[in-house]
Amino acid sequence: MADQDSEFLTHAAEVAFDLGLDRFRVTKLTLRSRAIEFTEFSGPSEPPVYFEGEPPATGREARRTYDWQPAADAPAWMNMAWLLDDLAAWIDQMAEDRITLIGIEAPEPHECDVLVLDGDSRYRVRIALAGRRDVLDFPGMYLREMFAEGRYRTYLLEDQPVVDLRGIL
């Protein structure tokens, strides 16, 4: 099942990137139903801003073969595409540790909640997509290690199953 989830997330990342260029952003993604929702944002589309410079080619194939990581000040839609792409790379390893990605909710453009099932416990992992100080660096690996090691407890909001990683990840 994780392989299919990985394929879906990879495809969702590609679509999120392409539609982000056209002023659309992901507002919800559900792995079980393979559903993804977008909304159009107002104003001009923000161009991509890359951490290590623009890829030598454009399109999906270029992003598959080139490390296209967004810069810290990249548009939120680009960080969302990067998050989805990196989660796709780590979803199998997360499953090995009984950490299940359920989906993503992003009602606001500047942040999202990654919905995670750790064993039998559900959590929302809040991640900043805009106004970042640092690049969004290997979020899938970070989430896997954080939950596997139990470090998520440090970032739990009081009386809520929300792991607040804004400013951390």
C-alpha positions in Angstrom: 0.0 0.0 0.0 2.8 2.4 0.8 4.1 2.1 -2.8 0.8 3.3 -4.1 0.7 6.1 -1.6 4.2 7.1 -2.7 3.1 7.2 -6.3 0.1 9.2 -5.5 2.1 11.7 -3.4 4.7 12.0 -6.2 1.9 12.7 -8.7 0.3 15.2 -6.3 3.6 17.0 -5.9 4.0 17.4 -9.6 0.5 18.7 -10.0 0.9 21.0 -7.0 4.0 22.5 -8.6 2.4 22.9 -12.1 -0.8 24.4 -10.7 1.1 26.6 -8.3 2.6 28.4 -11.3 -1.0 29.1 -12.3 -2.2 30.5 -8.9 -3.6 27.3 -7.4 -2.7 25.8 -4.1 -3.4 22.5 -2.3 -6.0 22.9 0.4 -6.6 19.2 1.2 -5.1 15.8 0.3 -6.4 12.4 1.5 -4.4 9.3 0.8 -7.0 6.7 1.5 -9.4 8.1 -1.2 -6.6 9.5 -3.4 -8.3 12.9 -3.3 -6.7 16.3 -3.6 -8.4 19.7 -3.5 -7.1 23.0 -4.8 -8.2 26.5 -4.5 -7.2 29.5 -6.7 -5.4 32.3 -4.9 -5.8 35.9 -5.8 -3.1 38.2 -7.2 -0.2 37.3 -9.5 1.5 34.0 -9.4 4.7 34.0 -7.4 7.6 32.5 -9.4 9.6 29.6 -8.0 12.6 30.4 -5.9 15.2 27.6 -5.7 17.7 26.9 -2.9 20.5 26.1 -5.3 19.5 27.9 -8.4 17.0 27.1 -11.1 17.1 23.6 -12.7 18.9 23.4 -16.1 15.6 22.2 -17.7 11.9 22.8 -16.9 9.0 20.4 -16.4 8.4 17.3 -14.4 11.3 15.3 -15.8 13.8 18.0 -14.7 12.3 18.0 -11.2 12.7 14.2 -11.1 16.4 14.3 -11.9 17.5 17.6 -10.4 17.5 18.6 -6.7 14.9 21.5 -7.1 14.6 22.3 -3.3 12.8 25.6 -2.7 14.6 28.4 -1.0 13.5 29.6 2.4 11.6 32.5 0.8 10.0 30.4 -1.9 6.2 30.7 -2.4 4.0 28.5 -0.2 2.8 26.5 -3.1 6.4 25.5 -4.0 7.1 24.4 -0.4 3.9 22.4 -0.4 5.0 20.6 -3.7 8.4 19.9 -2.0 6.7 18.6 1.1 4.6 16.2 -0.9 7.5 15.1 -3.0 9.7 14.4 0.1 6.9 12.6 1.9 6.5 10.3 -1.1 10.2 9.4 -0.7 9.8 8.5 3.0 6.4 7.0 3.3 7.6 3.4 3.0 10.2 3.9 5.8 7.5 5.6 7.9 5.2 2.6 7.5 8.0 0.3 8.7 7.9 2.3 12.0 4.0 2.2 12.2 3.8 5.8 11.2 1.0 6.3 8.7 0.5 9.4 6.7 -3.3 10.1 6.4 -3.3 13.3 4.5 -2.8 17.1 4.5 -5.0 20.0 5.3 -4.1 23.6 4.4 -7.0 25.9 4.8 -4.6 28.8 5.1 -1.9 29.4 2.4 1.0 30.0 4.9 0.9 26.7 6.7 -0.4 23.1 6.6 -1.2 20.2 8.9 0.2 16.9 8.0 -2.2 14.3 9.4 -0.3 11.3 10.9 -1.3 8.1 12.6 1.4 7.0 15.1 0.3 3.5 16.1 -3.2 4.2 17.2 -2.8 7.9 18.0 -3.7 10.6 15.5 -1.7 13.8 15.2 -1.6 17.0 13.2 1.9 18.1 12.4 1.8 21.9 11.7 4.5 23.1 9.2 5.1 26.6 7.9 4.9 26.9 4.1 5.6 30.7 3.9 7.6 33.2 5.9 10.2 30.6 6.6 13.7 31.4 8.0 15.2 28.2 6.7 14.6 25.8 3.9 12.2 22.9 4.4 14.9 20.3 4.7 13.9 16.6 4.4 10.5 16.9 6.1 9.7 13.2 5.6 12.9 12.0 7.2 12.4 14.4 10.0 8.9 13.3 10.7 9.8 9.6 10.6 12.7 10.1 13.1 10.8 12.4 15.3 7.8 10.0 15.8 10.0 6.9 15.9 12.1 8.4 18.7 9.1 9.9 20.5 10.5 13.5 20.2 7.1 14.8 18.9 6.0 15.1 22.5 8.2 18.1 23.0 6.2 20.0 20.3 2.7 19.0 21.3 0.3 22.0 21.9 -1.3 21.9 25.3 -4.4 19.7 25.4 -4.3 19.1 21.6 -2.9 16.4 19.4 -1.1 19.1 17.4 2.7 18.8 16.9 3.7 22.4 16.1 6.9 22.4 14.0 6.6 25.9 12.7 10.0 27.4 13.2 11.5 24.0 13.9 11.2 22.1 10.6 
